[in-house]
Amino acid sequence: MTSDQPTGGAVTTNRLEAKPIAGEHCHFCGDETAPLVKTPCCNQWICCDTSYVLYRGGGRCQYAHERFSVCHYHYVEKHPGRWQDCDECHRDLGDTNFMMAFTDGTNVPRFE
């Protein structure tokens, strides 16, 4: 069972505060050794690379999720409800891209 709070501290979405958490893993790639943060959009543990703060995420899931996912786009645009049911996201992305998002690894956690 996973915890919403790491041992010894509050949950963070700040990649500078990311640390590996015993017993936790990235819900997107499954990495158990990577530094983890919670996504602000879907409240999932996600791995991040604290080495690259400004320009890129070093290949970690947080960078991809923030740059390429409908989930994070929906959150940033402050659309109501879930991205999966969002008419605005559907309209903005078009039928094909919106439907592809349902199976895309940057949108959907695979290792919950």
C-alpha positions in Angstrom: 0.0 0.0 0.0 1.3 3.5 -0.9 1.4 6.5 1.4 0.4 10.0 0.5 3.1 11.3 2.7 6.8 10.4 2.8 8.4 9.5 6.1 9.7 12.6 7.8 8.2 15.3 5.7 5.4 16.8 3.8 4.5 15.9 0.2 6.2 18.2 -2.3 5.6 19.1 -5.9 8.9 21.0 -5.9 11.6 19.1 -7.9 14.3 20.7 -5.8 12.9 18.9 -2.7 12.5 15.5 -4.4 14.0 12.5 -2.7 13.7 8.8 -3.1 11.0 7.5 -0.7 11.3 4.0 0.8 8.4 1.8 -0.3 7.3 4.2 -3.0 7.8 4.2 -6.8 7.0 6.4 -9.8 3.4 5.7 -10.8 4.3 6.4 -14.5 7.5 4.4 -15.1 7.8 2.2 -11.9 11.2 3.4 -10.9 11.7 2.7 -7.2 15.1 4.5 -6.8 14.3 7.9 -8.3 13.6 11.1 -6.4 9.8 11.5 -6.2 7.3 14.3 -6.0 3.5 14.5 -6.2 2.0 15.8 -9.4 -0.2 18.9 -8.7 -2.6 17.9 -11.4 -3.4 14.2 -10.6 -1.8 13.7 -7.2 0.4 10.8 -8.3 4.0 10.0 -7.2 6.2 10.8 -10.2 10.0 10.7 -10.6 12.0 13.8 -11.3 15.6 14.7 -11.9 16.7 17.5 -9.6 19.8 18.0 -11.7 17.9 19.9 -14.5 15.7 22.5 -13.0 15.4 25.2 -15.7 15.5 23.7 -19.1 14.8 20.0 -19.1 13.9 17.2 -16.8 16.7 14.8 -17.6 14.4 12.2 -19.1 12.3 11.8 -15.9 8.6 11.4 -16.0 7.8 14.8 -14.3 9.2 16.7 -17.2 7.3 14.7 -19.8 4.1 14.9 -17.8 4.3 18.7 -17.4 5.2 19.3 -21.0 3.2 16.7 -23.0 0.2 15.5 -21.0 -3.4 16.4 -21.4 -3.6 15.9 -17.6 -1.2 18.7 -16.8 -2.6 20.9 -19.6 -6.1 20.5 -18.1 -4.8 21.5 -14.7 -2.8 24.5 -15.9 -5.8 25.8 -18.0 -8.0 25.4 -14.8 -10.7 23.4 -16.6 -13.2 21.9 -14.2 -13.6 18.1 -13.6 -11.4 15.3 -15.0 -9.4 15.8 -18.2 -10.9 12.5 -19.5 -14.4 14.2 -19.5 -13.3 17.7 -20.5 -15.0 19.1 -23.6 -12.6 22.0 -23.7 -9.5 19.8 -23.8 -11.2 17.6 -26.4 -11.9 20.6 -28.5 -8.4 22.1 -28.1 -6.6 18.9 -29.0 -9.0 17.4 -31.6 -10.5 13.9 -31.7 -7.3 11.9 -32.6 -5.0 13.5 -30.1 -7.5 13.5 -27.3 -8.3 9.8 -27.8 -4.6 8.9 -28.0 -4.1 10.6 -24.6 -6.2 7.8 -22.9 -3.3 5.3 -23.5 -0.3 7.6 -23.5 2.1 6.9 -20.7 2.6 10.6 -20.0 -1.2 10.9 -19.1 -2.1 7.7 -17.4 -0.2 6.2 -14.4 0.7 2.6 -15.2 2.2 1.5 -11.9 -0.2 2.6 -9.2 
